[in-house]
Amino acid sequence: MCGIIGYIGNRRATPLLMQGLRRLEYRGYDSAGIAVLDGNSLFCERTAGRIDALKEKIGERRPEGTVGIAHTRWATHGIVSEHNAHPHRACNDSLVIVHNGIIENYRELRAELQATHTFTSDTDSEVLAHLIESCHQGNLRHSVACALSKVRGTYGLVVMHADNPDLLVCARMGSPLVIGMGEHEYFVASDATPLLPYTKDVTYLDDGEIAELRRDGVRIYDLREKTVHKDIQRIEWNDEQAQKQGYDHFMLKEIFEQPVVFRDAVRGRKIPEDGTAYLGGLNMTESQMRNVSRVVFVACGTAYHAGMIGKYVFERLAHIPCEVEVASEFRYRDCVLDDRTLVFAISQSGETADTLAAVREARRKGAIVRGIVNVVGSTIARETDGGTYIHAGPELAVASTKAFTNMVAVILLYALQFGRLKHVSLADGQQFLQAHFEIPSKMEQILNMNDEIAAVARRYARYRDFLFLGRGINYPVALEGSLKLKEISYIHSEAYPAGEMKHGVNALLGPDFPVLAIMTKNQLYEKMRSNIEEVRARGSKVILIATEGDTDARQLGDDVLTVPSTIEALEPLLNTIPLQLFAYHAATMLDRDVDRPRNLAKSVTVE
Ligand code: F6R
């Protein structure tokens, strides 16, 4: 969603902010803008559309200033247009703001301010500029604190005033802001990606905090304006990881990184001699673990699919009843939780608003809440009482790929760790770990089939509808394959558990409705086979994901993509990869903006 970058230091702010905006592009946006203070004069330019359009608008006018703010907007209130793009100015043209979040009471505030202030946009954000202006009596931080005391909603906010050219003021409530610490230069951004070329030392603002950034340092206060002391953290990611490294798209690069990042996710977390895993971040004793009576996964989108796989493996290995909940439903439901319920919040970004709200709700109700998160230092990581980083590295394509497999990798280890305290034998645990150990080389084998998968995807890319089928642990894989296809290629697609077809979906089958089915050799193989026979009998083309050496599959599928065999619990780690590549190649064939699909944002920080 919206991206913010702010800078104060000794370098020219304009090129730095423009580069920062490019690094924020992956979050998804529809317009962009920049404001730089050149002495006491304020340069501000905005545009609907891409950053290249903003660059063109700025043209040769390059302000020399060394303090500025910039923003990529993802429209929520008000159409995509220049006048709705940020930065927003107050009436006297001295004060500018960039904002991420939603001001819920903006209508009331706007109605009050309209008598004395002229509004020029349809956004909720603009109200902040006028409100701060109306509170302003010289001290910018006091003015921001005063304005925010009247606001209901969420904000990641950065404010700049021409009368204070040596100061940026930032505030956070619900929408992330990270402050980067340099040598006599400071940065603020929605996430750490734009800071990577300059510094790895950061501090994360918490809700209700206001920061002043000056060239000689950063001071952080709470909303009552008391000083807050915060630790500086070191970002593990490097700038190289955040580049395409020769791939055409981030998504392709991230698909191909899976064998490597899988190893990172599991390194040091397996104990082969005991046939178990140890994820220390769980922060629970063995007796507390044995006392868990129920596991609930909460997540959104792709992370939710990882949670669905978690349900299968937890119930199978650990014999603990398990549920999976879409976070946006969970947060508003009267979910029954107690101190024996273990809630895992799964999130790549660690900032998804609904998942975060679910974490807060679960904690309020006394559940044990842990995170399975990629971005170190993210809000969910900080607000859970432990958990595990999945170590997938920066994921910059909007469509999640390597984070999904790493979420599954970590959940599988959790299931084993719990399972070994209950029902799983040493021999079974060791067999599981051996199969787990073989996964990266098997992933590589599938990635080597990229050209073959591309050829199949291109043959099917012109169909308008698609159906993905799976059963058991491969049903969530089918859902994930379908989500990947629709989000980046815009082909309509659905996913079903194959046994459910007779109850309605069969009506859709026919020559215009190809079916991609996961029919690997597991306990449901024969059932799946009969389901595919029925699909074929109704005239749909069939693409099969089948186990290597399955000669019957060749007769059943119009096209067959094979994967190496593994134990059933680990199949999703392999079976997902051909589906990711299928979606990728279908989308490139249709000339889609693969890394930045329309209407989608990488990090969904508003409800
Ligand atoms: C789909 C996708 C989204 C995210 C969802 C949750 O490819 O990426 O469905 O999985 O928005 O995001 P995180 O994992 O950051 O909470």
Boltz pocket constraint, residues with backbone or C-beta under 6 A from the ligand:
constraints:
  - pocket:
      binder: B
      contacts: [[A, 300], [A, 301], [A, 302], [A, 303], [A, 304], [A, 346], [A, 347], [A, 348], [A, 349], [A, 350], [A, 351], [A, 352], [A, 355], [A, 398], [A, 399], [A, 400], [A, 401], [A, 483], [A, 484], [A, 487], [A, 601], [A, 602], [A, 603], [A, 604]]
      max_distance: 6.0
